[in-house]
């Protein structure tokens, strides 16, 4: 079973990274895969009550790969850690099947006090979740199946299924196709060019508001120049025509 899972993880790496040319290259040259080897061994020690041995294996894995995975974390099948340097996965984190993490990702906790050591402190990722580089997913929150976390986002609240989150703090910027539709293609780093920029949307809204205010100010200036009680320019031809008809 263990070797089958390792083979699946190698195949998942080849499927999601066009730079991977062979299984041997993945085994020898991919720190994300190597970190999972250390994790699987450390997790076995941890589950059998040999906590110090599990932590030591985890420490060796961090030194060798630059990826820190606590042996108490629960990780599903076919996890792909791309590049991987600086990835941190906390003790009570849970990761579903077919997930992808990029370099600099933190699945961290927000309850550092000693009396909360046995409580859930880290996030839970559903299946098919992509977390972009530098993203911080913090606290005992749940990330729904198929969600996408954009690069450098900071996620502090639950994320619905198939949602795309961007920004700091992260906001929902889109929703993937429903399960009944054709499955979407793999999106590297969690976002595509079709996702609207929330900052750009806010700036466009401000520009529209400024244009409306300018038009209103110009209208008031014209009314001031015509004097009080004068009709707007659009009404003057109609009033002249009515006056001619009465005469």
C-alpha positions in Angstrom: 0.0 0.0 0.0 2.8 2.4 0.9 4.6 1.8 -2.4 1.4 2.2 -4.3 0.8 5.6 -2.7 4.4 6.6 -3.5 3.9 5.6 -7.2 0.7 7.6 -7.3 2.5 10.6 -5.9 5.3 10.3 -8.5 2.6 10.0 -11.3 0.8 13.1 -9.9 4.0 15.1 -10.0 4.6 14.1 -13.7 1.0 14.9 -14.6 1.1 18.4 -13.0 4.7 19.5 -13.8 5.7 19.5 -17.5 9.3 19.8 -16.4 9.3 16.3 -15.0 10.6 13.9 -17.6 10.8 10.6 -15.8 9.9 8.9 -12.5 13.6 8.6 -11.6 14.0 12.3 -12.0 11.1 12.9 -9.6 12.6 10.6 -7.0 16.1 12.0 -7.2 15.5 15.7 -8.0 12.1 16.8 -6.5 12.3 18.0 -2.9 8.5 17.9 -2.7 8.4 14.2 -3.3 11.4 13.6 -1.0 9.7 15.6 1.8 6.7 13.2 1.6 9.0 10.3 2.0 10.3 11.8 5.3 6.8 12.6 6.3 5.4 9.1 5.7 8.1 7.7 7.9 7.7 10.3 10.6 4.0 9.9 10.5 4.4 6.1 11.1 6.5 6.8 14.2 4.0 9.4 15.4 1.0 7.1 15.1 2.9 4.4 17.1 3.6 6.8 19.9 7.3 7.3 19.1 6.9 11.1 19.0 10.5 12.1 19.4 11.5 9.8 16.5 8.8 11.3 14.4 9.9 14.8 15.1 13.6 13.9 14.5 12.7 12.4 11.1 10.6 15.6 10.3 13.6 17.7 11.3 15.9 15.8 9.0 13.4 16.2 6.2 13.3 19.9 6.7 17.1 20.2 6.6 17.3 18.1 3.5 14.4 19.6 1.5 13.5 23.0 3.0 10.0 21.7 3.6 8.7 21.4 7.1 5.8 18.9 7.6 4.9 18.0 11.2 4.6 14.2 11.6 1.2 14.7 13.2 -0.4 16.2 10.1 -2.8 14.1 8.0 -2.0 14.1 4.3 -4.1 12.3 1.7 -3.0 10.8 -1.6 -1.2 12.4 -4.6 -0.1 15.6 -2.9 2.1 17.6 -5.2 4.5 20.1 -3.6 6.0 22.2 -6.4 9.4 23.7 -5.8 8.5 23.5 -2.1 11.1 25.7 -0.4 9.6 27.3 2.7 6.4 25.2 2.9 5.2 24.7 6.5 2.5 22.2 7.4 1.4 22.3 11.1 0.7 19.5 13.5 -3.2 19.4 13.2 -3.3 20.3 9.5 -5.3 18.0 7.2 -4.9 17.7 3.5 -7.2 15.8 1.2 -6.4 14.0 -2.0 -5.0 15.5 -5.2 -4.0 18.8 -3.6 -1.1 21.1 -4.8 1.0 23.4 -2.7 3.6 25.8 -4.1 6.7 27.2 -2.4 6.3 29.5 0.6 2.9 28.1 1.6 2.0 28.0 5.3 -0.7 25.9 6.8 -0.4 27.5 10.2 -2.1 27.7 13.6 -3.4 30.8 15.4 -3.6 29.3 18.9 -0.1 29.3 20.3 -0.9 28.9 24.0 0.2 25.7 25.8 -3.2 24.7 27.0 -4.5 24.5 23.4 -1.8 22.1 22.3 -4.2 19.2 21.9 -6.9 21.2 20.1 -7.4 21.7 16.3 -5.2 24.7 15.4 -4.4 24.3 11.7 -6.5 24.3 8.5 -8.2 21.5 6.8 -7.9 21.3 3.0 -10.5 19.3 1.0 -9.7 17.4 -2.2 -8.3 19.0 -5.3 -7.2 22.2 -3.6 -4.5 24.4 -5.0 -2.6 26.9 -2.8 -0.4 29.4 -4.6 3.1 30.4 -3.7 3.5 32.5 -0.5 -0.1 32.0 0.6 -0.9 31.8 4.3 -3.8 29.7 5.4 -4.1 30.1 9.1 -6.3 28.7 11.9 -8.7 25.8 12.2 -10.6 26.7 9.1 -11.9 24.5 6.3 -11.0 25.0 2.6 -13.7 23.4 0.4 -13.1 20.8 -2.4 -11.7 22.3 -5.6 -10.9 25.7 -4.0 -8.1 27.9 -5.4 -6.0 30.1 -3.1 -4.1 32.8 -5.1 -0.4 33.6 -4.5 0.4 35.7 -1.4 -3.2 35.5 -0.2 -3.9 35.4 3.5 -6.9 33.2 4.3 -8.4 33.4 7.8 -12.0 32.1 7.2 -13.7 29.1 5.7 -13.6 28.9 1.9 -16.6 27.4 0.0 -16.1 24.6 -2.5 -14.7 25.6 -5.9 -14.1 29.2 -4.8 -11.0 31.2 -5.9 -9.6 33.5 -3.1 -7.2 36.3 -3.7 -5.8 39.2 -1.6 -4.9 40.1 2.0 -7.2 39.4 3.6 -8.4 36.9 1.0 -11.7 37.6 -0.8 -13.7 35.5 -3.1 -12.9 36.5 -6.7 -14.6 33.7 -8.7 -16.3 30.3 -8.6 -15.3 27.3 -10.7 -17.7 25.3 -12.7 -20.3 23.2 -10.9 -19.5 19.4 -10.5 -22.0 18.6 -13.3 -19.9 20.5 -15.9 -16.8 19.3 -17.5 -13.9 19.3 -15.1 -11.7 22.4 -15.5 -8.1 22.1 -16.5 -5.3 22.3 -13.9 -4.5 25.9 -13.0 -0.9 26.4 -12.0 -0.5 28.6 -8.9 -4.3 28.5 -8.3 -5.5 31.4 -10.5 -5.9 32.1 -14.2 -6.0 35.3 -16.2 -9.8 35.3 -16.2 -10.1 36.1 -12.5 -10.9 39.8 -12.0 -8.5 41.9 -10.0 -10.5 43.2 -6.9 -8.3 46.2 -6.6 -8.8 47.1 -10.3 -12.6 46.7 -9.8 -12.5 49.1 -6.9 -10.4 51.6 -8.9 -12.8 51.4 -11.8 -15.8 52.0 -9.5 -14.0 55.1 -8.1 -13.3 56.4 -11.6 -17.0 55.9 -12.6 -18.0 57.8 -9.4 -15.6 60.6 -10.2 -17.0 60.9 -13.7 -20.6 61.1 -12.3 -19.5 63.8 -9.8 -17.8 65.8 -12.6 -20.9 65.7 -14.8 -23.0 66.9 -11.9 -20.6 69.7 -11.0 -20.6 70.9 -14.6 -24.4 70.9 -14.7 -24.6 73.0 -11.5 -22.0 75.4 -12.9 -24.1 75.9 -16.0 -27.2 76.5 -14.0 -25.3 79.1 -11.9 -24.2 80.9 -15.0 -27.8 81.1 -16.3 -29.0 82.5 -13.1 -31.7 81.4 -10.7 -35.0 80.1 -12.2 -33.5 79.7 -15.7 -34.5 76.5 -17.4 -31.9 73.9 -18.3 -30.5 74.1 -21.8 -32.4 71.1 -22.9 -35.7 72.7 -22.0 -35.1 76.1 -23.7 -35.9 75.1 -27.4 -39.1 73.5 -26.2 -40.2 76.6 -24.3 -39.4 78.8 -27.4 -41.5 76.6 -29.6 -44.4 76.7 -27.1 -44.2 80.5 -26.9 -44.3 80.8 -30.7 -47.4 78.6 -30.8 -49.2 80.8 -28.3 -48.4 84.0 -30.2 
